[in-house]
Amino acid sequence: MTEKSEQKAWAYSKAGPVKNNLNKVSVPIPSPGPNEILIKIACCALNPVDVQLASGFKPKKKGWFGGQEVNQVTPCLDFSGQVKEVGSQVTKWKVGDHVFGIDWGSLGPLKKGMLQEYVTLPADYAIVKQPGNISNVEAASIPLVFLTSYTAFVDWGHLSFEKDDRSVLILGGSGGVGQIAVQLAKAMGKKVVTTCGTNNEKLMKSLGADQVIDYKKQSVLEAAQKSPFAPFSVIMDCVGGKELVDHIDSLLVSEQDPKMGTYLTIVGDKEDKYEIGGPITYLYYPKQTLRSIRRIIGQYAPNVISRYVGGKRYFCIVLTASCEKLNVAMELFQKKEIKPQIDSTFSFEDAKRAFEKLESGRAVGKIVIDFSK
């Protein structure tokens, strides 16, 4: 139980850059339902999706059929914290447990948001115990980026955790997702080729990349085609746009297993950093939709048809969250096979400055808000 009834939070109530519209507010501390837990937030991490969601925010009023009234939104999805209260039906958690995870439900109705002192979440959400040898800052920085990378390589790319001669190409290795993707692919025993700017080449090498393509000095397409590790089993696009999409048939492996040779984008064809990415871009980019349909035809249609209209697998994806996946992240962290790269930390009071850094595009690694600062 908490001794107070109100808490501090940051929220915005209109669309646009978060750094301009974020305001400190006072909101009630929620009480957990029978199957929920109340968590005191220790740290929360920023992600580009926070900015993208804010750009498209529209207040929702109650209509003829009711529904929740949403006039303001608290950003941030990743968190670390401590359980302060458990619902009457909860047996998985106890008061005092240190946990971390992600409120992926926030991408639906946007009910929660971690940039506040306390939140209630369902006890069976993607929340796991935080080991003692990982800091609150590190734990909060992991969920979204790891889950995105794992979803791409394992769920969609069908790669295994067995060392073999398969290779992956990661576009945008120096970003938050890209850095973990490079480390995860290496931990899975794959050859890793990634792209980044000149200033981040050494970082990419230190994270395990076998080849680094400097997009400022050379053509990414030509360098990828000439790579000693081409063709690739998976191309993971963390950048967006269409630079390579017309050439994926030559960049991806061709073999009997139709599940191998996949281009996966977490962004889509869009290039505006304020525009929401992921599968929703299928609604706005018809060529992207047709591209995926062609790839499905190529996988499942008879050869006589797929020979003319099919092609390699192409999908625009979004993460799927689970406790099992986060536990894999912890196992790899314990083995020192992945380590989140922290660009900077900010205090709760400096939340606006944190979003200024995020929206500047100059962060290399994760930006985390540490409530203890």
C-alpha positions in Angstrom: 0.0 0.0 0.0 1.1 3.6 -0.6 0.8 6.3 1.9 -0.4 8.9 -0.6 -3.3 9.1 -3.0 -1.8 11.3 -5.8 1.3 10.9 -7.9 3.3 12.9 -10.3 3.3 12.1 -14.0 4.2 13.5 -17.4 1.5 13.7 -20.1 0.6 15.4 -23.3 -2.9 16.4 -24.5 -2.3 17.4 -28.2 -0.5 16.0 -31.2 3.0 17.1 -32.0 6.6 16.8 -30.7 6.6 15.4 -27.2 9.3 17.8 -26.1 7.0 20.7 -26.8 3.7 19.3 -25.4 4.8 17.3 -22.3 3.4 18.7 -19.0 3.8 17.6 -15.5 0.4 16.6 -14.0 -1.0 15.1 -10.8 -3.1 12.0 -11.2 -4.5 9.5 -8.7 -2.5 6.5 -7.7 -4.4 3.5 -9.1 -5.5 0.5 -7.1 -4.8 -2.9 -8.6 -7.7 -5.1 -9.7 -7.9 -8.7 -8.6 -5.5 -9.9 -11.3 -3.2 -6.8 -11.3 -0.1 -5.6 -9.6 0.8 -2.0 -8.5 4.4 -1.1 -9.5 6.5 1.8 -8.3 8.5 2.8 -11.3 12.2 3.0 -10.9 13.2 3.8 -14.5 11.5 4.0 -17.9 13.1 4.1 -21.4 12.3 6.2 -24.3 11.7 4.8 -27.8 11.0 6.5 -31.2 7.5 5.0 -31.1 6.7 7.3 -28.2 7.3 10.3 -30.5 5.4 8.7 -33.4 2.3 7.9 -31.3 2.3 11.5 -30.0 2.3 12.9 -33.5 -0.9 11.1 -34.3 -2.7 11.6 -31.0 -6.3 12.6 -31.0 -8.4 13.1 -27.8 -11.1 10.5 -27.7 -14.5 11.4 -26.2 -17.2 9.1 -25.1 -19.6 8.4 -27.9 -23.0 6.8 -28.3 -21.6 3.4 -27.3 -19.5 4.6 -24.3 -15.9 3.7 -24.2 -13.0 5.4 -22.3 -12.5 9.1 -22.5 -8.8 9.9 -23.3 -7.8 13.5 -22.9 -4.1 13.1 -22.1 -1.5 10.4 -22.6 1.5 9.4 -20.5 4.3 8.2 -22.8 6.9 5.3 -22.4 6.5 1.6 -22.6 9.6 0.0 -21.0 10.1 0.1 -17.3 11.8 -1.3 -14.2 10.4 -1.1 -10.8 9.2 -2.7 -7.6 5.9 -4.4 -6.8 4.0 -2.4 -4.1 0.7 -4.1 -4.0 -0.9 -7.3 -5.5 -4.5 -8.0 -6.4 -6.5 -10.6 -4.5 -6.1 -13.3 -7.2 -2.4 -12.8 -7.9 -0.1 -15.6 -6.9 2.8 -15.0 -9.3 4.1 -11.8 -7.6 4.6 -10.6 -4.0 5.2 -7.2 -2.5 8.8 -6.2 -2.8 9.6 -8.1 -6.0 11.9 -6.1 -8.3 10.6 -6.5 -11.9 11.0 -5.1 -15.4 9.0 -5.4 -18.5 6.8 -3.7 -21.1 3.2 -2.5 -21.2 2.6 -3.4 -24.8 -1.1 -2.9 -24.3 -0.3 0.8 -24.3 -0.1 0.7 -28.1 -3.8 -0.1 -28.2 -6.0 2.2 -26.1 -3.0 4.0 -24.6 -4.3 3.6 -21.0 -1.0 3.5 -19.1 2.4 4.9 -19.9 5.4 4.5 -17.6 6.4 8.1 -17.2 4.6 8.3 -13.8 5.4 7.2 -10.3 3.0 4.2 -10.1 1.2 2.0 -12.6 -1.1 -1.0 -12.4 -0.6 -3.8 -14.9 -2.1 -7.3 -15.4 0.0 -9.8 -13.5 0.4 -12.0 -16.5 1.8 -9.3 -18.8 5.4 -9.4 -20.2 6.9 -8.8 -16.8 9.8 -10.8 -15.2 11.9 -10.7 -12.1 14.9 -8.4 -12.3 18.2 -10.2 -11.5 20.4 -8.5 -8.9 23.3 -8.0 -11.2 21.4 -5.8 -13.7 20.7 -2.1 -12.8 17.3 -0.5 -13.0 18.6 1.6 -15.9 19.8 -1.4 -17.9 16.6 -3.4 -17.2 14.3 -0.6 -18.4 16.3 -0.3 -21.6 15.9 -3.9 -22.7 12.3 -5.0 -23.3 11.2 -3.2 -26.5 14.5 -3.5 -28.4 15.1 -7.1 -27.4 11.6 -8.3 -28.1 11.6 -6.6 -31.5 14.9 -8.3 -32.4 13.9 -11.7 -31.1 10.5 -11.5 -32.9 12.3 -10.7 -36.1 15.0 -13.4 -36.0 13.1 -16.2 -34.4 9.4 -15.8 -35.0 9.6 -14.4 -38.5 13.2 -15.2 -39.7 13.1 -18.8 -38.3 16.7 -18.6 -37.2 17.9 -21.0 -34.5 20.3 -20.6 -31.6 22.8 -23.0 -33.2 26.0 -21.7 -34.7 26.0 -22.2 -38.5 27.0 -20.4 -41.7 23.8 -18.3 -42.0 24.2 -14.5 -42.1 22.0 -11.5 -41.4 22.1 -8.0 -42.7 20.9 -5.4 -40.2 20.1 -1.9 -41.6 20.6 0.7 -38.9 22.8 -1.1 -36.4 23.6 1.9 -34.3 20.1 2.6 -33.2 18.5 1.2 -30.1 17.0 -1.9 -31.8 19.9 -2.3 -34.1 22.5 -2.5 -31.3 20.6 -5.3 -29.6 19.9 -7.0 -33.0 23.6 -7.1 -33.7 24.4 -8.7 -30.4 21.5 -11.1 -30.5 22.3 -12.4 -34.0 25.9 -12.9 -32.9 24.8 -14.8 -29.8 22.7 -17.0 -32.1 25.8 -18.0 -33.9 25.2 -16.0 -37.2 27.5 -13.9 -39.3 26.5 -10.2 -38.9 26.7 -7.4 -41.5 25.3 -4.0 -40.4 25.1 -0.4 -41.6 25.9 2.7 -39.7 27.6 6.1 -40.0 31.3 6.7 -39.8 31.3 7.6 -36.1 29.8 4.3 -35.1 31.9 1.8 -36.9 34.1 1.0 -33.9 31.0 0.5 -31.7 29.4 -1.9 -34.2 32.6 -4.0 -34.3 32.8 -4.0 -30.5 29.2 -5.4 -30.5 30.2 -8.3 -32.7 29.5 -7.2 -36.3 31.6 -9.2 -38.8 31.3 -6.4 -41.5 30.3 -2.8 -41.1 29.0 -0.8 -44.1 29.4 2.9 -43.8 26.3 4.3 -45.5 28.0 7.7 -45.7 31.0 6.5 -47.7 29.5 3.8 -49.9 26.4 2.4 -51.5 24.7 0.1 -49.1 23.2 -1.9 -52.0 26.6 -2.4 -53.7 28.4 -3.2 -50.5 25.7 -5.7 -49.4 25.7 -7.4 -52.8 29.5 -7.8 -52.7 29.6 -8.8 -49.1 31.5 -12.1 -48.5 28.5 -13.1 -46.2 25.9 -12.6 -48.9 23.3 -13.8 -49.7 21.6 -13.4 -46.3 19.1 -15.5 -44.5 17.5 -12.4 -42.9 17.6 -8.7 -43.7 16.3 -6.7 -40.7 15.5 -3.2 -41.7 15.5 -0.7 -38.7 15.7 2.3 -41.0 12.8 2.3 -43.4 12.5 3.5 -46.9 12.9 1.4 -50.1 16.6 1.4 -50.9 17.0 -2.4 -51.0 13.4 -3.7 -51.5 13.7 -3.9 -55.3 16.8 -6.1 -54.9 15.9 -8.5 -52.2 15.7 -11.5 -54.6 19.4 -11.2 -55.2 20.3 -10.3 -51.6 18.4 -13.2 -49.9 19.3 -16.9 -49.9 17.5 -19.2 -52.3 17.0 -22.7 -51.0 14.4 -25.4 -50.7 13.1 -24.3 -47.3 10.5 -21.6 -48.1 10.9 -20.1 -44.6 14.4 -19.0 -45.2 15.3 -15.8 -47.1 13.2 -13.1 -45.5 13.3 -9.3 -45.6 11.8 -7.9 -42.3 11.2 -4.2 -41.7 10.1 -2.8 -38.4 9.5 0.6 -40.1 7.9 0.1 -43.5 8.4 2.3 -46.6 7.9 5.5 -44.6 10.8 7.8 -44.0 9.4 10.5 -41.8 10.6 9.9 -38.2 7.4 11.4 -36.8 5.1 9.0 -38.8 4.1 5.7 -37.0 5.9 2.7 -38.4 5.2 -1.0 -38.3 2.3 -3.0 -39.9 0.0 0.0 -39.9 2.0 1.4 -42.8 0.4 -1.3 -45.0 -2.7 1.0 -44.9 -0.8 4.0 -46.3 1.7 2.4 -48.7 -0.1 0.2 -51.3 3.2 -0.9 -53.0 4.3 -2.2 -49.6 1.1 -4.3 -49.3 1.5 -5.7 -52.8 5.1 -6.5 -52.1 4.0 -8.7 -49.1 1.3 -10.4 -51.2 3.8 -11.3 -53.8 6.1 -12.8 -51.2 3.2 -14.9 -49.8 2.4 -16.1 -53.4 6.1 -17.0 -53.8 6.0 -19.1 -50.6 2.7 -21.0 -51.0 1.6 -20.9 -54.7 2.6 -23.7 -57.1 5.9 -23.2 -59.0 4.2 -22.4 -62.3 2.5 -19.4 -60.6 5.2 -18.2 -58.2 7.8 -18.3 -61.0 6.1 -15.2 -62.5 4.5 -13.3 -59.7 6.2 -14.5 -56.5 9.4 -13.6 -54.8 11.3 -13.7 -51.5 9.5 -13.3 -48.2 8.8 -9.7 -47.2 7.0 -8.6 -44.1 6.5 -5.4 -42.0 6.4 -6.6 -38.4 5.9 -5.5 -34.9 7.1 -7.2 -31.7 5.2 -9.9 -29.8 5.8 -9.7 -26.0 6.1 -12.6 -23.6 7.7 -13.5 -20.3 9.5 -16.3 -22.0 11.3 -14.0 -24.4 12.3 -11.6 -21.7 13.8 -14.5 -19.7 15.9 -15.3 -22.8 17.1 -11.8 -22.7 18.1 -12.2 -19.1 20.0 -15.5 -19.8 22.0 -13.8 -22.5 22.7 -10.8 -20.3 23.9 -13.1 -17.5 26.3 -14.8 -20.1 27.4 -11.3 -21.1 26.3 -12.0 -24.7 24.1 -8.9 -24.8 24.5 -5.6 -23.0 22.3 -2.6 -23.6 24.1 0.5 -24.7 23.0 3.5 -22.7 23.3 6.9 -24.4 22.2 9.0 -21.5 20.0 9.1 -18.3 17.8 11.9 -17.1 16.0 12.6 -13.9 12.2 12.5 -13.7 12.1 16.3 -13.6 14.2 16.5 -16.8 11.8 14.4 -18.9 11.4 17.2 -21.4 15.2 17.3 -22.0 15.2 13.5 -22.4 12.7 13.8 -25.3 14.6 16.7 -26.8 17.6 14.3 -27.0 15.5 11.5 -28.5 13.9 13.8 -31.1 17.3 15.3 -32.0 18.2 11.9 -33.6 21.7 12.2 -32.0 21.4 9.4 -29.4 23.5 6.3 -29.8 21.9 3.7 -27.6 19.0 4.1 -25.2 17.8 7.1 -23.3 16.5 6.3 -19.9 14.7 8.3 -17.2 15.9 7.4 -13.8 13.4 8.3 -11.1 16.0 8.1 -8.4 18.1 11.0 -9.8 
